[in-house]
Amino acid sequence: MLISKLLKQTPIFKDFDNGFHLKLIDNIRINFFEKNTEIFKEGDQADKMYIIRAGEVEVFQNENKKKASIAKLKTNDYFGEMSLIREQKRNATVITTKDTEVITIARDDFMELLAEEPSFAKKVSDSTINRILKNKRL
């Protein structure tokens, strides 16, 4: 899938114009993870966000010393943005459930986009609030 097409199908990026997408494309990297690979773990430093280009991941949090599944994500879903915004360590562990290809946006590039595009900052903020509320209900 072309990266520009993926961005147009990803909820927090889909409402923006080609100029915004081109700026974003200049700052992304593509990574591949085999099935059952830990992408990051709870407590890690947050250095990038991820958009799933192909594959699936499962998101876990530690509860009472047990690993609890809080989400399953697939193509066009994204993760890792909450820790970037909140400037905190990762609050969950993400493990691939299939071979997975992701595009990543480094923290500095992500924060620059938030500063330059107020409508993007609002979209990300709304999305983060919704995810926090959803996770608290689980």
C-alpha positions in Angstrom: 0.0 0.0 0.0 1.3 3.4 -0.9 2.1 5.5 2.2 0.0 8.5 1.0 -3.0 6.1 0.6 -2.4 4.7 4.1 -2.3 8.2 5.6 -5.6 9.0 3.9 -7.1 5.9 5.6 -5.6 6.5 9.1 -8.1 8.3 11.3 -5.8 11.1 12.7 -4.3 11.9 9.3 -7.2 11.3 6.8 -8.7 14.8 7.0 -5.5 16.7 6.0 -4.4 17.8 2.6 -1.6 16.4 0.4 0.8 19.1 1.5 0.5 17.9 5.1 0.8 14.3 4.0 4.0 15.1 2.0 5.5 16.9 5.0 4.7 13.8 7.0 6.1 11.4 4.4 9.4 13.2 4.4 9.8 12.3 8.1 8.7 8.7 8.3 10.6 5.4 8.4 9.3 1.9 7.6 10.0 -1.0 9.9 9.2 -4.7 9.7 8.6 -7.0 12.7 8.1 -10.7 12.6 5.1 -12.4 14.4 5.5 -12.4 18.2 8.0 -9.6 18.3 7.8 -7.0 21.1 7.8 -3.6 19.4 8.1 -1.8 22.8 7.4 -2.6 26.4 5.7 -0.8 29.2 8.2 1.5 30.9 10.3 2.1 27.7 11.2 5.7 26.7 8.8 7.0 24.0 10.7 8.0 20.9 8.2 7.5 18.1 4.6 6.7 17.1 3.6 3.8 14.8 1.0 3.3 12.0 0.3 -0.2 11.0 0.8 -0.6 7.2 0.2 -4.3 7.2 -0.3 -6.9 10.0 -1.6 -6.9 13.5 -0.5 -6.1 17.1 -1.9 -6.7 20.5 -1.5 -4.1 23.3 -1.0 -5.2 26.9 -0.8 -3.5 30.3 0.5 -5.0 33.6 -2.3 -5.4 36.1 -1.6 -7.0 39.5 1.6 -8.5 38.0 -0.3 -10.1 35.1 -0.3 -9.1 31.5 -3.8 -7.9 30.4 -4.8 -7.4 26.8 -6.3 -3.9 26.3 -6.5 -3.7 22.5 -5.9 -5.5 19.2 -4.9 -3.2 16.3 -4.7 -3.8 12.5 -3.9 -2.1 9.3 -4.5 1.7 9.4 -4.5 1.7 13.2 -1.9 3.7 15.1 -0.3 3.5 18.5 2.5 5.1 20.6 1.3 8.6 20.3 -0.1 8.9 23.8 3.3 8.6 25.5 4.8 11.2 23.0 2.1 13.7 23.9 2.2 13.1 27.6 6.0 13.0 27.6 5.9 9.9 29.7 7.3 6.4 29.4 5.3 3.8 27.5 2.2 2.8 29.4 1.7 -0.5 27.6 3.6 -3.3 25.8 2.9 -3.9 22.1 3.5 -7.4 20.5 2.9 -8.4 16.9 0.4 -11.2 16.4 1.3 -11.5 12.7 4.2 -10.4 10.6 3.8 -6.6 10.7 5.0 -3.6 8.8 4.7 -0.2 10.4 5.6 3.3 9.5 7.1 5.4 12.3 7.2 9.1 13.0 10.0 10.2 15.4 9.0 12.1 18.5 10.6 15.4 17.3 8.9 15.3 13.9 5.6 14.4 15.6 5.9 17.3 18.0 6.9 19.7 15.2 3.7 18.7 13.3 1.6 19.4 16.5 3.2 22.8 16.8 2.7 23.8 13.2 -0.8 22.4 12.6 -3.3 23.4 15.3 -6.0 21.3 13.7 -3.7 18.3 13.9 -3.0 19.0 17.5 -6.7 19.0 18.2 -7.3 15.8 16.3 -4.5 14.0 18.2 -5.7 15.4 21.5 -9.3 14.3 20.9 -8.1 10.8 19.9 -5.9 10.5 23.0 -8.7 11.4 25.3 -11.0 8.9 23.6 -8.4 6.2 24.0 -7.8 6.9 27.6 -11.5 6.8 28.3 -11.9 3.6 26.3 -9.0 1.9 28.1 -10.4 2.9 31.5 -13.7 1.2 30.6 -12.0 -2.1 29.8 
